[in-house]
Amino acid sequence: MILLMGIAGSGKGTQGKMLADKYGLHLISMGDVVRMYVTGKQRERMLAGGLLDDEEIIAIVDKVLSSIPDKQTVLMDGFPRTIPQAEWLLGQVEKGSFQLDMALHLKASNEAVKQRLLSRARIDDNEEAIEARFNEYDRSTKPLLAWLSDHNVKVINVDAERSEEEVNNDLSQYLQNFQKP
């Protein structure tokens, strides 16, 4: 399993699709998965820029992973986002459910990604929700990157403020060991 991490708008979705196609990986995009599973108050919370709680997310991830026969070839976009989610993930690794190869962190500034987000024209890409996602990233995901590194997960920072091709070329260098089936 490879984690694909980064602030909203850093290109995780685009790069995830490109890498999954190139290397024959199972792409799990948590944004897409969560939008399929949520209803009512959860949807309202997400539209305001909030996240589901750890237990809700872990239950969804567990369900999705159970449907994939070869968990070694999973590219996980957008999970984990908090330390409790990462603790669950590393617990699964310790149980032998799968191995965790690395975390690829698409690094970009708030200013660089804000215009990308506003141009996507998704209902949850408005100024207020974007700012809430930036704050959540600073509060939860940034410390998670250090936590993962402290727990022997290889975290690789990639400058995501460049063109899609330049970012993809860098990411591909780290995935050379994966062969397309």
Backbone torsions as a table, in degrees:
resi	resn	phi	psi	omega
1	MET	NA	139.9	176.1
2	ILE	-122.8	133.6	176.5
3	LEU	-94.5	137.5	175.2
4	LEU	-116.6	112.9	-172.0
5	MET	-124.3	157.0	176.4
6	GLY	161.4	165.0	179.4
7	ILE	-66.3	154.6	176.1
8	ALA	-53.2	131.2	179.0
9	GLY	89.6	2.9	-178.4
10	SER	-79.7	-7.9	177.1
11	GLY	104.6	14.4	-178.8
12	LYS	-57.3	-45.0	-178.6
13	GLY	-63.2	-47.7	179.9
14	THR	-62.7	-50.6	-178.1
15	GLN	-66.5	-37.1	178.7
16	GLY	-59.2	-45.2	179.4
17	LYS	-64.5	-42.7	-179.0
18	MET	-63.5	-45.0	-178.8
19	LEU	-68.9	-40.4	179.9
20	ALA	-61.2	-43.9	178.9
21	ASP	-65.4	-44.2	-175.5
22	LYS	-67.9	-37.9	-173.3
23	TYR	-111.1	5.7	178.3
24	GLY	65.9	38.1	-178.6
25	LEU	-93.0	151.4	171.0
26	HIS	-80.9	113.5	179.6
27	LEU	-90.5	121.9	172.3
28	ILE	-112.1	106.7	178.2
29	SER	-96.0	106.1	-175.2
30	MET	-61.4	-32.5	177.0
31	GLY	-59.1	-47.9	179.3
32	ASP	-65.9	-44.5	-178.6
33	VAL	-61.5	-47.0	-177.8
34	VAL	-64.9	-41.2	179.0
35	ARG	-61.2	-28.6	177.2
36	MET	-73.1	-35.3	-171.3
37	TYR	-90.3	-22.5	-171.6
38	VAL	-83.5	154.4	176.5
39	THR	-144.8	164.0	170.8
40	GLY	47.7	-120.4	-174.8
41	LYS	-63.7	-33.0	177.5
42	GLN	-62.1	-43.3	-179.9
43	ARG	-64.0	-43.5	178.5
44	GLU	-59.2	-44.4	179.8
45	ARG	-61.1	-43.3	-179.6
46	MET	-67.9	-39.7	179.3
47	LEU	-62.9	-26.5	177.6
48	ALA	-85.2	2.4	178.0
49	GLY	97.3	1.7	-179.9
50	GLY	-83.9	169.7	178.9
51	LEU	-115.6	159.0	172.1
52	LEU	-70.8	158.7	180.0
53	ASP	-76.4	166.3	-173.5
54	ASP	-56.3	-43.5	-177.8
55	GLU	-63.6	-40.0	178.5
56	GLU	-63.1	-45.8	-178.9
57	ILE	-66.6	-45.3	-179.0
58	ILE	-60.6	-41.3	178.6
59	ALA	-61.6	-40.9	179.1
60	ILE	-66.5	-46.3	-179.2
61	VAL	-61.8	-43.5	-180.0
62	ASP	-59.7	-43.1	179.2
63	LYS	-63.9	-44.8	-178.6
64	VAL	-66.7	-45.5	-179.4
65	LEU	-63.0	-33.0	-179.5
66	SER	-66.3	-18.3	-179.7
67	SER	-90.8	-3.3	-177.4
68	ILE	-103.8	121.3	-175.5
69	PRO	-68.1	-36.7	-176.7
70	ASP	-118.4	90.0	-176.0
71	LYS	-69.8	-13.4	178.9
72	GLN	-68.6	-22.3	-176.3
73	THR	-106.4	34.2	-179.9
74	VAL	-96.3	131.5	170.1
75	LEU	-107.7	110.6	-173.2
76	MET	-98.8	109.6	-179.7
77	ASP	-97.2	110.3	173.8
78	GLY	94.2	17.5	175.7
79	PHE	-148.2	136.1	-2.0
80	PRO	-80.4	161.2	176.1
81	ARG	-118.2	-8.7	179.6
82	THR	-136.6	163.6	179.3
83	ILE	-64.5	-42.9	176.5
84	PRO	-58.6	-36.8	176.2
85	GLN	-65.7	-40.2	178.5
86	ALA	-67.1	-37.1	177.3
87	GLU	-61.3	-43.1	177.2
88	TRP	-60.9	-46.0	-178.5
89	LEU	-60.1	-47.9	179.7
90	LEU	-66.8	-29.9	173.5
91	GLY	-62.7	-39.1	177.0
92	GLN	-66.7	-37.2	177.3
93	VAL	-63.8	-45.3	179.8
94	GLU	-62.2	-32.8	177.4
95	LYS	-74.4	-11.2	-179.4
96	GLY	87.1	13.9	179.7
97	SER	-64.5	-32.7	177.2
98	PHE	-170.1	173.2	174.7
99	GLN	-110.7	152.2	179.1
100	LEU	-109.3	111.2	-173.6
101	ASP	-81.0	-44.6	-176.9
102	MET	-172.8	167.1	171.8
103	ALA	-119.6	121.1	176.8
104	LEU	-97.1	115.9	-176.6
105	HIS	-104.1	112.7	176.5
106	LEU	-82.5	106.6	-172.2
107	LYS	-96.1	124.0	179.4
108	ALA	-152.4	151.3	179.4
109	SER	-79.3	158.2	176.8
110	ASN	-56.3	-43.1	-177.5
111	GLU	-62.2	-41.3	-177.0
112	ALA	-66.3	-35.3	-174.9
113	VAL	-93.9	-17.2	-177.1
114	LYS	-58.9	-45.0	-179.6
115	GLN	-66.5	-36.6	176.2
116	ARG	-59.3	-44.9	-177.5
117	LEU	-65.6	-44.0	-178.7
118	LEU	-66.2	-28.2	-179.0
119	SER	-81.8	-12.2	-179.5
120	ARG	-71.6	-24.4	178.3
121	ALA	61.7	33.8	172.2
122	ARG	-88.1	151.7	-175.4
123	ILE	-61.2	-29.5	-179.1
124	ASP	-92.9	11.3	177.2
125	ASP	-107.3	69.7	173.8
126	ASN	-118.9	164.9	-173.6
127	GLU	-51.9	-47.6	-176.5
128	GLU	-66.1	-45.0	-179.6
129	ALA	-67.9	-37.0	178.5
130	ILE	-63.1	-45.9	179.1
131	GLU	-61.5	-39.1	177.7
132	ALA	-63.7	-39.7	178.4
133	ARG	-66.9	-38.8	176.9
134	PHE	-61.2	-45.0	-179.9
135	ASN	-63.4	-41.4	179.0
136	GLU	-64.3	-39.7	177.8
137	TYR	-61.4	-47.3	179.8
138	ASP	-62.2	-38.3	-176.1
139	ARG	-77.9	-38.5	-172.0
140	SER	-110.0	-50.9	-170.3
141	THR	-77.3	-42.0	179.4
142	LYS	-56.3	-50.0	177.8
143	PRO	-63.5	-28.9	179.7
144	LEU	-63.9	-37.3	179.4
145	LEU	-59.9	-43.6	177.5
146	ALA	-67.0	-39.5	179.6
147	TRP	-61.7	-45.0	178.9
148	LEU	-59.9	-45.7	179.0
149	SER	-60.2	-42.2	178.1
150	ASP	-63.8	-21.7	-179.6
151	HIS	-105.1	29.6	172.1
152	ASN	65.1	26.3	171.7
153	VAL	-96.0	127.3	-180.0
154	LYS	-70.8	114.7	178.7
155	VAL	-106.2	122.8	-177.8
156	ILE	-115.5	119.2	178.6
157	ASN	-88.0	131.3	179.3
158	VAL	-127.1	130.0	179.4
159	ASP	-67.1	110.0	-175.8
160	ALA	-96.9	11.0	179.3
161	GLU	-91.1	6.3	180.0
162	ARG	-99.1	-174.9	-179.6
163	SER	-66.3	157.8	177.7
164	GLU	-54.0	-42.0	-177.0
165	GLU	-66.7	-43.1	179.8
166	GLU	-63.8	-43.8	179.0
167	VAL	-63.7	-44.7	-178.8
168	ASN	-64.1	-37.9	177.0
169	ASN	-61.0	-43.1	178.3
170	ASP	-64.2	-46.8	-179.5
171	LEU	-61.0	-40.7	-179.1
172	SER	-61.4	-33.1	177.6
173	GLN	-59.5	-36.0	-178.7
174	TYR	-79.2	-17.8	-176.7
175	LEU	-106.3	15.4	-176.8
176	GLN	-57.6	-24.8	-177.8
177	ASN	-76.8	-13.5	-179.6
178	PHE	-88.5	128.2	-179.8
179	GLN	-106.8	139.0	176.4
180	LYS	-70.0	131.4	-178.7
181	PRO	-66.9	NA	NA
